[in-house]
Amino acid sequence: MSTRSIILAVVFIIGNTLQSDAQGTYISGNTQVTPGTQEYYEAHFEYGLNPYTNVSWSVSGGTIIQQGINPTMTVYCIVEWGQTPGGGFVSVYEDLGSQYAELPVTIGSPEISPASQNVSYGSIPTSLCASFGGADIFSYDWEESNDGINWTYISSAVGCYQPPIAYQTKYYRCLLLVAGGYFYTPVASVTIPTLDPGIISASNLQPNFNTSITISNTPATWGLCFTSSYQYTWEYAFEGGSWTVVGTGQNYPASSVLVNGRILIRRKIVCGSETAYSNTLVIDPAYTPVDWENKNYVREISVIKKGITSYFQAAATGGRQTSIHNIPGWYGKTHTNGEPRRRTI
């Protein structure tokens, strides 16, 4: 009796403990391949190999063009995959231990187009089309999701599917049946981007004292509402104070505030549940040469009119200056109990 026959007899007597598909036996290699390409696959056996075992490879959807089946060396094969997209597999088997492994392979790839698109609220998205590299597709099962995780069947439309009017971001995929089995396309997204507040800009960030400025803007875009539902509000803050509304509408109001100190300006947009703010402009007045020294002294000027807060305004009342105190770092706004320190003759 040959050595191989004795080994086979022993395996049979002990009840063939090395079962087919033994856990841990596997094949490594690419499972998504391009039609017509050559790929390398290697077998890994959980229990190792007896030097007298027979190893065999098999393949579906391609052709084995080279293989290594010596049990004392690396067991491998090189497969040239066919030109027809679909499903295939490569498998390996050794007879003494009955160890078996199979690796499913997708030839070609399912596709969906467009893969992503941004749409405005209430608009109709571009149709989605599914394909499988030219392979015959026997059925289409379209699915949608609100989160890209939980899916719901929606249609069996052949080839392309027309998503409905978009009122929120959604995700779509299609389950295709081809000769090799069922395959999902990648996920396509139809996205309504978050509200973009646009940009505001000033013609001059340092206008002359007590003058107005011209502000231009770009409109808001996107968001979870119709563009006709945008609510614009212009706000300004004077000398570090709280924000105050100065106008509504997309454009800055014509009768704007005068720049008689540092002013911050921004635009607020509300769209459904979303609120966004534009960039903030910082406006500082430009002082004339004769007024530069006014920024380095506290002037005590009598006023005859309430609301006077600057040297320019006080001087314009007709009263005359009584004293100048050299206090570097002050800017002509000394207050006592919240009122400007001014004195009149």
Number of C-alpha atoms within 10 A of each C-alpha: 5 6 8 12 10 11 15 16 12 12 16 12 10 9 9 15 12 18 12 16 15 17 14 13 19 19 21 13 14 13 16 13 19 18 20 16 13 16 16 15 18 16 23 19 20 15 13 12 20 14 12 15 20 16 19 18 20 15 20 17 21 21 15 18 10 11 17 16 18 16 16 12 10 13 20 21 23 16 23 20 26 20 16 20 25 27 21 20 18 23 19 25 22 20 17 22 22 18 25 27 21 19 17 16 21 22 27 22 21 23 21 21 17 14 16 16 14 14 21 21 20 16 13 14 17 17 12 22 18 24 19 22 17 12 17 15 18 12 16 23 16 24 18 22 18 14 10 14 8 10 15 11 14 15 14 15 14 14 15 17 19 13 17 12 13 18 18 17 17 17 21 26 25 32 19 23 18 19 14 18 13 16 19 19 19 17 18 21 21 21 19 22 17 14 22 18 25 17 16 19 16 16 10 14 17 16 20 17 16 16 13 17 20 14 18 13 16 13 16 23 18 18 26 24 21 16 16 7 11 23 16 22 20 22 19 23 17 17 12 10 10 9 14 13 14 16 18 16 13 19 17 23 14 11 10 15 15 15 20 23 16 14 20 18 24 21 27 21 24 20 24 14 9 13 16 18 19 19 15 15 17 15 20 19 20 18 17 10 8 7 12 12 15 18 17 16 19 22 25 21 23 21 24 15 9 8 11 18 19 18 20 14 15 21 15 12 13 12 15 15 18 13 10 12 10 11 13 11 10 14 17 21 18 16 11 9 6 7 13 20 18 21 16 13 10
